């Protein structure tokens, strides 16, 4: 039914709970904004199988855990905002494969302890 959906903007809707892994079935999605909600748990790996995704905004939620290595599959991504969450650990090595990424918003909040210690290819 939503197979042709290209943009999903649900920011600031008081959504709570985990991000549904079924969002990964939206194969034509190019823009996803779930920012400023109360989403928790980790980011489902299925989101990183949407190969045409250009922008993903998840800032100001309660997302936690480590970012999965599958983030490197977003080969067309240009914008990622993961600021103001509860992520732990370092960015996965596959992050360096995101050669089209031009805007990474990673401002660390009091709760964020993610370490950005990677080398991006030039």
Secondary structure, 3 states (H helix, E strand, C coil): CCCCCCEEECCCCCCEECCCHHHHHCCCCCEEECCCCEEEECCCHHHHHCCCCCEEECCCCEEEECCCHHHHHCCCCCEEECCCCEECCECCHHHHHCCCCCEEECCCCCCCCCECCCCCCC
